[in-house]
Amino acid sequence: MRAFILCILSVFFMTATQAQSITITQPNGGEVLYACQQYTIKWTASGTSNYYNIDYSLNGGAIWTSIASNLNVTNGQYVWTVPNVESNTCLVRVRDKNDTTKTDISDAVFTIHIPVVVTSPNGGEVWQAGTAHPITWNIQGTSLTFNLAYSTDGGSSWSTIVNNLSTSAGTYNWTVPNNPSTNCLVRVTDAVTGCMTDVSNNPFTITPAQPVLLSPNGGELLTQYCDNTITWNPSTFYGTVRLEYSADSGLTWNLITSSTTNTGSYTWTTPSVAGSRYLIKASVSGNTSLYDISNATFSVARPYTVLYPNGGDTLLGCNSYTVRFSKNVCLYGTYTMEYSTNGGATWSYLTQFSASNNTPQTFTYNWTIPNGLTSTQCLVRGYYGSTPANGDTSNATFTILPNTVITVTSPNGGEVLPALSSKLITWTNTAGASGTYSIAYSPDNGSSWTTLANNISGNSYNWTNIPNNPSSTYLIRVSDYANTCKNDVSDANFTVTPAQPVLLTPNGGELLTQYCDYIITWSAATFYSTVRLDYSMDSGLTWQLITSGTSNSGSYTWSGPAVTGSKFLIKASNSANVNLNDVSNATFSVARPYTVLYPNGGDTLLGCNSYTVRFSKNVCLYGTYYMDYSLDSGATWSYLTQFSASNNTPQTFTYSWTVPNGITSTKCLVRHRLRVIRAMLLLPSCQTM
């Protein structure tokens, strides 16, 4: 077919040669042109209008495409920008615009090459982000300097790979970006001649890179509450990054952040729980199936460490030891130190420290061990702020033993001691004692203590007049006077029984006076509570309350009863236990407070004669006394006189009575009566006149 076309052209050429007036000199066959280059088409002409139409054909003249129309030139030249096409059957045609019979065509075909042809990737490739692949292209006819770009959206937008790349090989080793897509293209453009460009014939695919977590990646030791930097290779992620941590080797995960910018690092405040099974997982937020996990577990430790005692030590009561713990750099504030004697079930306060900066510090505390502790389950812990559960504790238990420099031997438990009696307190000591001692007792199992003696020497003390404070929970404590921590307490409780109450007065044989104050007394030491007082008028058959509870002062002022008698008793009892009491040893009497002295019965008085009527009063009553007489055995009374007593002294009153004449009676009486605040007293005489 090609031979046929050439034969036709040859015949045409020979025919036209004899008539043509236009002759193409270039391109005239065999040339190799490159797309986008500036190529000068040349021809000679005679007898033309100097207006030309120029065309080119890519298929040996079957189809023509205009290059220029109505071109007015006289030099027979036109600079042609070669189209960006590929063909080896190209022709150029020049015609007189006004006389198309005047025409010429290239004597033979020439070639146009596209100077930039992308050969890879050219469609269908699958390249993983982060891997390196060569971009290749043809470079003939180019400036050998190129701009490379890629698109992930089928060419709608482009991202630069490299600019002004100088190469004579037509290749570039491209590290594929982590921008996954199935609609990717590569474009290569001549940096000098921008129209020399080519794009992948078909899309290729970029698959996501395998995310790479950098740290923590296993084996690290992080600190509770402190900021730590999680790092990753940002080129292995696209979009934002999701971060999680696991405290159980990946069985469960806890969110750190659902989306942080892909900068390659994130500041993480480590959790409050210590452990050695931590992992970090870094994922692509938009596709969490793309992730990386720490290669191995790392640890989160407490920000402080107990240094001493840390397990296995034996500490003695009363001795001093330096407790030490250190803190990390990142936390400052208040640290608390505590100790436990039961394996951590309960804790007792030791001290607090204040850290004012972010520097590592070691804290020390001089701890004097309390005496009397015995435990093999002791621990010390230190913690920050108010979260003791997250403190550091001694790695193992240590032992605290009592300081046995002093040992109480008596009373040491089980003894029964009567109140107000005496007891010899005894103890032993080793060479660690100073030789002087303090003695104390407790009636309430150690809740409170009363000192018996200080700075005494020897190994015994006679405890006299044991207090009348009955209890079954008594203890004795013997302490080193120079170091009271060195002490010993009775191994068990002993008992002090109540004293026998002792009433002192009235205790039998006393003569008390009606209405007069009388002081009841007792031995205060023999009572241990308030005192209840009762009296009996019938030798103890019945009892009348005086007071249900008066202070144990040893005395009580009693206003005697209004009834006289000789069978009185007093009973004094402990209010807390009325079965503990004492009663007057014998009865005592209560008499009237005044007495008629004359006439007092059996006397004979004559009318018109004067007689001295007399009566006496006791010390306790004063006021106005009245004197009356009766002629009918007291059925009726007549006024005689009155007296005034102004003080509490005993007194005798007299009155000179002139007996009225004309009276005859054998039933005469004289009486005296006192008007006082408490009562009216009428005391008749027994006299016959």
C-alpha positions, 0 to 999 in steps of 0.5 A: 500500500505504501509503495502504491501511495509513493508511486501515485505521488511520483506521477503527481510530482512529475506532472506538477513540476512542469506547471508548479510555481511553489516548491517546498524545501523543508520539511521535504521528507526524512526529517525528524521533528519533535512535538512543540518545537519551533520548526521553520517551513520553507518554500520557493515561489514564482508567479504567486499572490504571496498569500498562502495556506499551509497544512500538515497531514499525519497520515500521508495526505489522507487528512489535512490540518491547517497550520496557517491561512491567508498567510502573507509572506514574501520570504517563503518561510513560516515558523511552525510550532510542531503539534504534540502528536506522534507520527512517521507519515507526516507531510506539509502542503503549501498552497497559493491562497488565491490559486489553489492550483499553485501548490506543493507537498513534501516530496516524502514523509517525515516523522514527528515524535512526542519528546516526553512520553511517560513509560512508567507508571503508565496505568495499572500499577499498584505502588505502596506509599513509602516505597520507592519506584522509578518514574521513566519517560522518553527524553528525545528532543527535550531540554533534558530538564523536567518538572514532575507531578502526580495526581490522586484524583485523575488529573483534577489537581496536581502535586509537585514531585520535583522541579527542574530535574536535570537528567539525560536518562529519563528516570526519577526514583520516586518515594511514593507519598502516603496519599492512597488512591486508585485514580493516580497519574504521573505527569512529566513536563519539559521545564523549558518547553512546557507543552512538551508534557505527557501523563500516564495513559491510565490511572495507577494505585497508591496503597497506604503505607504501613504506619510506623510507631517510633516510641514508646516501642518497648522496654521504656520506663515511663513515670506516672503523671509525667508528660511523655512524647509519643512519636511516629513516622508522619510519612507513614500516616495520612490524615489525622492520627488516633492514639490509644494505650493498653495497660494489659498487653493489648487485651483492652485499649484506652483512648488517648486522642481520637484525632491529632495532627500528623506532626509525628509527635504527641505529648501524653500525660501517662496514666495514674496506674503503674504497670509493666504491660503497657503498649501504644497503638497509633492508627490512621483516624480515617481508617483504624485498620491501618495502625502500628503497635509498640513492638514490646511492652513498656512500663509505667512506674510511680514517680517516687520510690521508697528507698528505706526500709524496703523489706527484710529490715528489723527495726527496734522500738525507741530507736531512730531510723532514717526513712528515705524515698526519692521523687521523679523530676516531673511532680512537685507539691505535697508528698505524704509518708505513712507506715503500716503494721498489718501488711497495708490493711491500715496506715498511720501518718508519719510526715509530709514533705513539700517539693517546690520544683521539677528536679529529682529529690530524695526526702529523709525522715528521722523516725523514732519507732514507737515502742510496744509494736510487734509485727513482721508485716510492716511497710512504709509508703510515700505518695503524691497529693491525695492518692495514696493508692498510687504511692510506692510501698516497700518492696517487701515487709519488714519487722518491728520488735519492741525494745525490751530494755524494761520489763514489768514483772508485777503487777503483770495481769490477773492480780486483784488489788483492794483500793486503798491497799499497797502493792509493790511494783517490780520490773527488770532492766537491761544495760540499755536503761538509764537507771532512773524510771517513771511509774504510771498507772492506767485504770482504762486499759491505757487510754489515760495515765496517772503518774505515780513517781518520777526519776526513781532508781532501783527495780521496785516501787511501793504503790501505797493507798491504791486509788479507790477507782474500781476497774478491771482494766488497770495497767502499770507502765514503767518508763526510762526517765531519760527516754520515756519511749523505752517502757513496758506495760503490764502484759494483761489487765489487773483489777482494783476492787472498791474500798469499804465505805466509812461513815465518820459522823454521826456514828452513835451516841450523838445528841442532835437538835431538831431543825439545827444543821448538822454536818455528816462526815465520811472518809472521802477516800473510801468512796469512788462516786458521788455519795448518797445519804439516807437516815432512819428513825427506827434503827434501820427498819426504814430509810428516808432520803437526804440526798441521792448524790452529793460530791465526794467532799467528805462532808454534807450539811444536814438540817435535822428532822422535825421529829425527835427520837433516840433511834436515828441512824445515817447510811452513806452509799456510793451513788454508783453502787448503793450496795457499797455503804456504811451505817452509823455504828449505833443510834443517835438522838434528836432533841428539841431546841429549847427547854422549860426550866421553871415551873416544870411540874409539881410546884405550888404557886400562890396568887399575888406572889411573884415567881421567876419563870425560866427556859433555855434555848439551843445555839441554832435558833433565834427569833421571837420566843413567846411565853403562855400559861394554861389552867386547863392542861393546855386546852386553852392558853393565855399570853404571858410575855415574849423575848427576842434572841438575836444570835446563835448562842445558847441562852436562858430567858427569865420572866418575873410572873406575878400570879393573878389572885383568885385562881385555883387550879391543879392543871396549870402549865407553862409553855414557850413557842418560837416564831421562826422561818422554818416552823412554829414550835410549841413546847408546853411545861408540865406544871400544876399551879 
